[in-house]
């Protein structure tokens, strides 16, 4: 943690989490965050799913919900950023308070409920940066009261395909009732078929390249769920999976921990083992060619490397940034480079899948 953030964090943590979050967005938007000189290492460059990235570390969706600061985020050293989740119509989300810090565990619980300003405003911001460099993905969702959630996802693809580096279908938030049902069965097949048709149709109509299409899944999947999703992903030729969203379990948390039993999704360090296990399971189920983005509990170079060794091509974090501050990405990248020095590997991709079997043998925790 930088000295500046070590001084700022106690003040931020006295605020309600959402107020602190808005303050951080304001600081990035107005250039108030100190410049971060992230290391540049060619061994960390990654090419996957048609994307060419300067490094594998990205900012997960949920931080920049309305695409207000994607370029400021990239200047922190991230190789890519994902904005959203965005729904067709604006929605306020669930009643406050709805975000809780579990400081002792370096974790958060949130039940935000896809709070965002809707497609129109975010599209204008992304359209305005269309010619800027940098990989910016768009995470799309469905409105809580939508009569046809599949139609909401199609609307998101149609709206953002021209301004997104890639698109993510978020069907794994625990905070929109019934949303996770879209992860399995006929609902999943119908959604993926419609999403692929929309993506391909737009590309054909505009004579442009197809944008990569990812699906974000939950960490609370059973073995049969993983097999079913893997089959659907392969069948519909989805470009990749983001593994994973937050968990509804509270396994391993102390019984007397403040906020432990708040409803919502748990993120941060306690999610690491479970999400990494599910990541490894998907790598085994899908083989080497489908892009996997590992998310959950990354707050150090060691944990970043562990995700890659479990099967990840790319990485994302968010909660780690809350506790580690704006220099965390550059510190993780420096640590990854140092690891390659010690290991003797010529490229970060050489580490992928080294420990997938060991992670699966250890179990989800």
N, C-alpha and C positions, 0 to 999 in steps of 0.2 A: 504494500500500500504506500502511495506517495505521502510525503510529509504534509502536503497541502490537503489531501483528502483525509488524512488521519486527524487533522484539525477540524475539518468541515463535518465529518461524519457524526460526531456527537450532537452537533446542532441540527443536522438533518434528521437524526433519529429521535429528536424531541418532537418533531412534527408528525402529524398523521402521514402514513406512507404515501397516500395519493397526493398530498400537498407537496411532499418532498419530491415526488416524481415530476409533478408539474414544474417545480422550481428547476429541476435538472434539465427538462426540455427547454425552458426559458433560457437557461445558461448556455446551452448548446446553440440555440437559435440566434443568440445575440453575441456569440463569440466570447463568452465569459469563462469558458473552460480553457485552462492552460494548454498550449500546444504540446502534442505528444509526438516525439520522433520515434516512430515504430521501426524496428529493424527490418531491413529488406534482405531476404535470403532466397535465392533462386531454388534452393532445395525444398522450399515450402510451397512453391507454385503448384497449383492443382488444375488439371483439365478433366472435367467430368460432366456428363449429361449435356454436352455442347457448350458448357461454360468454361471460361478461362479465368482463374482467380489468382491474385497475388499471394494468397495464403489460405489455409483451410478454415480459418476461424471467423465465424459470423455472429452477428447479433440476432437473437431470436425474435420472433413476433411477440407483441405484447408490450414492448417498450415504446416504440414509435407507432402508436396505433393509427394515427391519422396522417402519416407520411409528412410530418413537419420538419424532421431533421436528418434525413437519410445521409446527406453528404457530410454533415458535421459528425455523424457517427462513423462514417468511413475514415474520417481524418484521425480518429482515435487509434487506427491501426487495423481495424477489422478488414478482412478480405471481401466481405459482402455483408449486406444488411437486409433484413426482412421486415417490411412494414405491415400493419394490420394487427388484429383481424378486422377486416372491413366487411360490412353488411350493406345490402342495397340501400336501405333506409337508415337514417340516424336512429340510434337507440341509446337510452340512458344507462342500461345495464341494471344490475341488482341494487337494492338499497344499501346505502352506506351505514356503518363501516363495512368494508368488504375486502380489505387487504390487511394482513397481520404479519408482523415480523416475529420470527422465532430466533432471536439473536443468538442464543446459546448453540443452536444447531446450524447457524448460517443458512436459514431457510425462510420461506414465505408461504403463507396460505392466502389464496385469493379466490373470491367468488364474484369477479367483476361482471361476467355475463355479456361479453362482446360489446362493451360500451365504446361507441365510436360515432363520428359525425357523418357516416355514410359514404357511398361511392363518389358522389359528385365533387365534394371538396377535395378529397384525396386525389382524385383524377387530375384536377386542375394543378395541384402541386407537382405531381409526377410528370405531367405534360410539360410543365415549365422547365423541368430539369432534363428533358428528353435527350439533349445532346451532351450532357455531362458524362464523364467517365465514371466507372464504378458499377458493380453488380448490386442491383436493388430488386429483391423479390417482393411479391405482393401476396399476402395471406388473406384468403377470402372465406367468409362464413355465411350463415343464413340468419335472417332475423328470427327472433324468438317466437313471434306470432305469425310467421309466414305460413300461408296455406300450402305452399309447394316449395320445400327447401331445396330440392334439386334445381328448380328454376332459379332460385337465388344464387346457387353456385354457377350456373350457366351465365347468369347476368354478370357475375363478377369476372368470369373469364372474358366475356365479350367486352366489358368495360376496360379492363386493365391490360389486355394482351399487348396492346400497342406501346405501352409505357413501362412494362415490367420486364426484368431480365429473366424471371421465371415466375411461375404461379404455384401457390400452395393451397390445397383443399384441406381446410381444418375441420375434421369431423371427430375430434377427440377432446374438445373442451368438456369438462364435467359440469360446467356452470350454465349450460343451456339445456333444459329438460329434453330428453329424448335424442339429443344430437348423436351420442355415441352408438345408437342403434344403426346409424348409417355405416358403421365399420364392418358389418357382416351381412351375409345372406343376399336376398334379392335386392334389398335397398342399396347395398354397396355396388352390386353389378349395374343397377339402373343409374346410379350417380356417376360411376366411372365411364360408362358408355356415353352418357350425355356430356360429360366434361371433355372427353376425348373428341367427340363429334364437334363440340363448340370450338375447341382449340384448333383442330384440323381445318374446320370450315373457315375460320378467320384467316388462317395462314393461306389457304387456297384463294380466298376472295381477294386478299391484299397482295398476293404473290410474295409473301415474306416467309422466312424460316419459322418453323414451329417452335414456340417457346417451351422449355422444359416444364413438365407438370409433375408436381410432387403431392404426396398425401401425408398429412400429419396424423400419427396414430397415438393411442394411449399406452401407458406402461402397464396397465392393469389387465392385459390380455392373457387368456389361457392358451395352452398349446394348440388346441383346435382352432382358436381364433387366428393365431399367427399363421397356421397352415392355410386357412381360408382366405385371409387377406393376401398372402403371398401368391396364391393361385390367381386371385382376381387381378392383382398388379401385373403378373406375367401375361395373363390372358388379354388384358386391355392395353398392354405395352405402356404402362405408366413409367415415367422416367426415374422415379425414386420415391423413397419414404423418408420422412423426418421422424426420428424415434428418440425422444417421445415428448408428449405433453406432460402435464402435471398428473400426480397420482391422488386417488381418493383414499388410499390406505394411510395408516399412521404407524405402520410397523417399525419398531425400534425406537420410537420417540418415548421419552420418559413420561410416565403416567401423570405426573404433576406439572408438566411443562405448560407455561402460560400459552393460551390460544390453541393448544393441541387439538381440541375437539371442535374448533370452528369448522363449519361446513365450507367446502371448496377444495381446490386443487393444491397440493403440496409440491413446492419446488425447492431447489437448492441441494445442499449436500446429502440429505437423507434420501433423495431420489436417485443418487448416482448408481448404486449397485443394481437396483431393479431395472432402471432404464438401460443400463449397459448390458444386462442379461437379455432383455428383449431385443436390443440391437444385434447382439450376437446370434440370437435365434433367427432373426430375419435374414442375416447374412447367410446362415446355413441353408435356410429355406429358399432363398432367391438366387444363390450362386454369386459369382464375382462381378457380373456386368450391370446390375441395378445399383444406382447411386443411393447410398445411405448417409443421412446426416444425423450424427449423434448429438443428442441434447439431454441435459439432466445432470446437475451437480458439478459441472465443470467450473473450477475456480483456481486452477493451477496448471502448469505445464504437465505435471505428472498425470493428472486426471485427463487432460486433453490427449496425451499419448495413449493412455489406457483405452480411451474410446476408439482411437484409430486401430490399436492392436486387437480390439474386439470386432472390428469390421467396418468402421466408419470411413467414408471418403472425405467428408466435411464435418464441421462441428458448429454448434451454436451455443451461446450462453446468454443469460439475462440476469438471474438472481445473483450470480457471482459478482456482477458489476455493482449491485447494490452494496455488497459488503467489501468489495475490493477496490472500487473507485475507477476513475477514468483511465488510469495507467495500467489496469489489469490486462487488456489485450496485448500491449507491447511487452509486458512482463512474461505473459504466456508464450508469445512468439519467440522471445529471447531464450526462454527455457527449452522450447522445442528445438531450436537451433543447437543449443548446448547438448541436448540429448543426442542429436544426430552426430555431433562431433565425437561424443563418447562411444556411440554405437558403431560408428564407421559407415552407416548407411549413406548412400549417395542422394537419396530423395525420400521425402516423407511417405510416399506411396509404398516404399519397400516395407514399412512397418505394418501395413494394413493386414489384418486377419492373422497376425502372429499368435494371438492368444484367444482366438474365438473358442476353440475347444475347451480351454481351461476355464473361461468365463461360464460356459454352459455347464461344465462339471461342477462349478461352485454353486450354481443355482441363483435364484433371484433374491435371496436374502430374506 
